[in-house]
Amino acid sequence: MPLVCRQLGCGKAVSAPGNAYFGSESGTIWLDNVNCNGEEKLFTECSLQAWGEHNCRNSEDAGIVCSGWPKDCSEVSAGSPSGIYIIQPTGLQPIVVYCEMNVTGRGWMVIQRNRQSTEITWAESWSTYKYGFGKLHTKYWLGTEYIHQISRQKLYQVRFVIWDAANNTKFADYNLFSLEDESHGYRLRLGTYSGLAGDAMTTNSASTVHDNMKFSAKDLNQDTYSGNCASSYGGGWWYSVRLNVKGAITWGSLCNGNCKASAIFIKPASYC
């Protein structure tokens, strides 16, 4: 499936020889009856017979988990391992995401990963940020459009995971999270902060607040500063925190350009 390979950052797919060996693990992992040429942006642009759980069959572990199109990672079956899943949010075609099932509360969807040693430049265009880039296992941005569509189907919370300069893991949780649509600049909406990383997103300082800010990329500047922060810092964001950046990850007073890594998780809020 070239489309799956491209979304996983593996490039184009090729046919495996008859004696190919995929490992000793087993599970419900393959999606059958799909024929893609590698140019598609959505799964349903491929030629296929039918969608559904019956299209998954037991085979050797290739790292893809078919789960019957849950709307998000919280709907993945209890006891499932962390890994790559196919989901179908309301209003979207099926997409590939990484579900983190081992963190407290299980069912988190990872929408961003970055490391200080990343090979990704992060200095991408608005349209590239819109539909995402990178590799799901390592460093990536899921895509502002996908994040918006996912966040509108339920009430969500968000967890920013920061590995500081000493490689200690710290969390910054906000009990509400959503993105407005593209016509409103993918404006960020956050709830109340809790955690040990420090509140770098909803402080009262006009120079550091991110809540209610529009998203900026190098070719579409929507921040409140006189310059173009996305162009200056080399990454798309709501500014002035810098997680989508090459080699200079910054989170408030916790670490200024020397964070080791970051990740962003979302899941449905724990109350109605």
C-alpha positions as CSV (number, residue, x, y, z in Angstrom):
1,M,0.0,0.0,0.0
2,P,2.0,3.0,-1.2
3,L,-0.4,5.5,0.5
4,V,0.2,3.9,4.0
5,C,3.9,3.9,3.4
6,R,3.9,7.5,2.4
7,Q,1.9,8.6,5.5
8,L,4.3,6.6,7.6
9,G,7.2,8.4,6.0
10,C,8.6,5.3,4.2
11,G,8.3,6.6,0.6
12,K,6.8,4.5,-2.1
13,A,5.9,0.8,-1.6
14,V,7.3,-2.0,-3.6
15,S,6.2,-5.6,-4.0
16,A,7.9,-8.0,-1.5
17,P,9.5,-11.2,-2.9
18,G,7.8,-14.5,-2.1
19,N,10.4,-15.3,0.5
20,A,10.2,-12.0,2.4
21,Y,10.2,-12.2,6.2
22,F,8.3,-9.6,8.2
23,G,9.1,-10.9,11.8
24,S,7.8,-13.3,14.3
25,E,4.9,-11.3,15.8
26,S,1.3,-11.7,14.8
27,G,-1.9,-9.7,14.9
28,T,-4.7,-8.0,13.0
29,I,-2.6,-5.6,11.0
30,W,-3.1,-5.8,7.2
31,L,-5.7,-3.9,5.2
32,D,-6.8,-6.0,2.3
33,N,-8.2,-5.3,-1.2
34,V,-6.7,-1.8,-1.5
35,N,-4.9,-0.7,-4.6
36,C,-3.0,2.6,-4.5
37,N,-0.6,4.2,-7.0
38,G,1.1,6.4,-4.4
39,E,-0.4,9.7,-5.6
40,E,-3.5,9.6,-3.4
41,K,-4.0,11.9,-0.4
42,L,-6.9,10.0,1.1
43,F,-7.5,6.3,1.5
44,T,-10.8,6.3,-0.3
45,E,-9.1,7.7,-3.4
46,C,-7.6,4.2,-3.8
47,S,-9.4,1.4,-5.6
48,L,-11.0,-0.9,-3.0
49,Q,-13.7,-3.4,-2.6
50,A,-15.0,-2.5,0.9
51,W,-14.0,-0.9,4.1
52,G,-14.5,-2.4,7.6
53,E,-13.1,-4.8,10.1
54,H,-13.5,-7.7,7.7
55,N,-10.8,-6.2,5.6
56,C,-8.2,-6.9,8.3
57,R,-6.6,-10.3,8.5
58,N,-4.0,-12.0,10.7
59,S,-0.5,-11.7,9.3
60,E,3.0,-11.0,10.4
61,D,3.6,-7.7,12.2
62,A,4.3,-4.8,9.9
63,G,3.5,-2.2,12.5
64,I,0.1,-1.2,11.2
65,V,-3.0,-1.9,13.3
66,C,-6.5,-2.0,11.7
67,S,-9.2,-1.3,14.2
68,G,-12.5,-0.8,12.4
69,W,-12.3,3.0,12.0
70,P,-12.6,4.5,15.5
71,K,-13.2,8.2,15.5
72,D,-10.1,8.8,17.7
73,C,-7.7,6.8,19.9
74,S,-10.0,6.8,22.8
75,E,-12.3,4.4,20.9
76,V,-9.5,1.9,20.2
77,S,-10.2,-1.3,22.1
78,A,-9.1,-1.5,25.7
79,G,-5.9,-3.4,26.1
80,S,-4.6,-2.5,22.6
81,P,-0.9,-1.6,22.4
82,S,0.5,1.8,21.5
83,G,1.1,2.1,17.8
84,I,-0.2,3.2,14.4
85,Y,-3.9,3.0,13.8
86,I,-6.3,4.0,11.1
87,I,-9.1,6.2,12.3
88,Q,-12.0,8.0,10.6
89,P,-13.0,11.2,12.4
90,T,-16.4,12.7,11.7
91,G,-16.4,14.4,8.3
92,L,-13.0,13.0,7.3
93,Q,-11.8,10.1,5.2
94,P,-9.7,7.5,7.1
95,I,-6.3,8.8,8.2
96,V,-3.3,7.2,9.9
97,V,-2.4,8.3,13.5
98,Y,-0.2,7.2,16.4
99,C,-2.2,6.1,19.5
100,E,-0.4,6.2,22.9
101,M,-2.1,3.6,25.0
102,N,0.4,3.3,27.9
103,V,0.1,6.9,29.3
104,T,-2.2,7.5,32.3
105,G,-5.8,7.3,31.1
106,R,-4.9,5.5,27.8
107,G,-6.4,6.5,24.4
108,W,-4.2,9.6,23.7
109,M,-3.7,10.6,20.1
110,V,-0.2,12.0,19.3
111,I,-0.5,15.0,17.1
112,Q,3.2,16.2,17.3
113,R,6.6,14.8,18.0
114,N,10.0,16.5,17.8
115,R,13.5,15.9,19.0
116,Q,16.5,18.2,19.4
117,S,18.4,16.1,16.9
118,T,15.6,16.1,14.3
119,E,16.5,16.0,10.6
120,I,13.2,17.7,9.8
121,T,13.6,21.4,9.1
122,W,10.0,22.4,10.3
123,A,10.3,25.5,8.1
124,E,7.3,24.4,6.0
125,S,4.5,26.2,4.2
126,W,1.0,26.8,5.4
127,S,-0.3,24.0,3.1
128,T,2.3,21.5,4.3
129,Y,1.4,22.3,7.9
130,K,-2.3,22.0,7.0
131,Y,-2.0,18.3,5.9
132,G,1.0,17.3,8.0
133,F,4.5,15.9,7.5
134,G,7.2,13.8,9.0
135,K,7.3,10.2,10.3
136,L,4.7,8.9,12.7
137,H,7.1,6.8,14.7
138,T,9.6,9.6,15.3
139,K,9.1,13.3,14.3
140,Y,6.0,14.7,12.7
141,W,3.1,17.2,12.7
142,L,-0.3,15.5,12.1
143,G,-1.8,18.5,10.2
144,T,-3.7,21.5,11.4
145,E,-6.8,20.6,9.3
146,Y,-6.9,17.1,10.7
147,I,-6.4,18.4,14.2
148,H,-9.2,20.9,13.7
149,Q,-11.6,18.2,12.3
150,I,-10.8,15.8,15.1
151,S,-11.2,18.5,17.8
152,R,-14.6,19.5,16.7
153,Q,-16.2,16.0,17.1
154,K,-16.0,16.0,20.9
155,L,-14.7,18.1,23.8
156,Y,-10.9,17.4,24.0
157,Q,-8.1,18.0,26.5
158,V,-4.4,18.3,25.6
159,R,-1.1,17.3,27.2
160,F,2.1,18.9,26.2
161,V,5.0,16.5,27.0
162,I,8.4,18.2,27.4
163,W,11.8,16.6,28.0
164,D,13.9,19.4,29.5
165,A,17.6,20.1,29.1
166,A,18.4,17.3,31.6
167,N,16.0,14.9,29.8
168,N,13.5,15.0,32.6
169,T,9.9,14.5,31.5
170,K,7.4,17.2,32.4
171,F,3.7,17.6,31.5
172,A,1.6,20.6,30.8
173,D,-2.1,19.7,30.7
174,Y,-5.0,21.9,29.6
175,N,-8.5,20.6,30.3
176,L,-9.9,21.9,27.0
177,F,-8.4,22.0,23.6
178,S,-9.7,22.9,20.1
179,L,-8.7,24.5,16.8
180,E,-11.1,26.7,14.9
181,D,-11.3,26.2,11.1
182,E,-9.0,27.5,8.4
183,S,-11.1,30.5,7.7
184,H,-10.4,31.6,11.3
185,G,-6.7,30.9,11.0
186,Y,-6.8,27.6,13.0
187,R,-7.2,29.7,16.2
188,L,-6.1,27.8,19.3
189,R,-8.6,27.4,22.2
190,L,-7.2,26.1,25.5
191,G,-8.7,25.5,29.0
192,T,-7.2,25.6,32.5
193,Y,-3.6,24.5,33.0
194,S,-2.2,21.9,35.4
195,G,1.1,20.1,35.6
196,L,4.8,20.6,36.3
197,A,6.2,21.9,33.0
198,G,4.9,25.4,33.7
199,D,2.1,27.2,31.9
200,A,3.7,28.5,28.7
201,M,0.5,28.7,26.7
202,T,-2.2,30.7,28.7
203,T,-0.2,33.1,30.8
204,N,-1.5,36.7,31.1
205,S,1.6,38.2,29.4
206,A,0.7,39.6,26.0
207,S,4.2,38.6,24.7
208,T,3.7,34.9,25.6
209,V,0.0,34.1,25.5
210,H,-1.0,31.5,22.9
211,D,-4.6,30.9,23.8
212,N,-7.0,32.5,21.2
213,M,-4.0,33.1,18.8
214,K,-4.1,32.2,15.1
215,F,-1.6,29.7,13.6
216,S,1.3,31.1,11.6
217,A,3.6,29.6,8.9
218,K,6.4,31.2,7.0
219,D,4.2,32.1,4.1
220,L,1.2,33.2,6.2
221,N,2.0,35.4,9.2
222,Q,-0.9,35.7,11.7
223,D,0.9,36.4,14.9
224,T,0.6,39.7,16.9
225,Y,4.2,40.7,16.6
226,S,5.7,43.2,14.2
227,G,7.9,40.6,12.5
228,N,7.2,37.1,11.1
229,C,8.0,34.7,13.9
230,A,7.4,31.6,11.8
231,S,10.0,32.8,9.3
232,S,12.4,34.0,11.9
233,Y,12.3,30.9,14.1
234,G,11.8,28.4,11.2
235,G,8.5,26.6,12.1
236,G,4.8,26.9,12.2
237,W,3.1,27.7,15.6
238,W,0.9,30.1,17.6
239,Y,4.1,31.7,19.1
240,S,6.2,32.3,21.3
241,V,6.6,28.7,22.5
242,R,8.7,26.8,19.9
243,L,8.0,23.1,19.7
244,N,7.8,22.9,15.9
245,V,11.4,24.0,15.3
246,K,14.7,22.4,14.3
247,G,17.1,22.0,17.2
248,A,16.0,24.9,19.5
249,I,12.9,23.5,21.2
250,T,11.6,26.0,23.8
251,W,8.9,25.8,26.5
252,G,8.5,28.9,28.8
253,S,11.0,29.0,31.6
254,L,11.6,25.3,31.7
255,C,14.0,25.3,28.8
256,N,15.0,28.0,26.3
257,G,16.2,26.4,23.1
258,N,17.7,23.4,24.8
259,C,14.7,21.1,25.4
260,K,15.6,17.5,24.4
261,A,12.2,16.6,22.9
262,S,8.5,17.3,22.8
263,A,5.2,15.6,22.1
264,I,1.5,16.7,22.1
265,F,-1.3,14.3,23.0
266,I,-5.0,14.9,22.8
267,K,-8.0,12.8,24.0
268,P,-11.6,13.5,24.9
269,A,-12.1,15.5,28.1
270,S,-13.0,13.5,31.1
271,Y,-16.3,15.3,31.7
272,C,-19.3,16.3,29.7
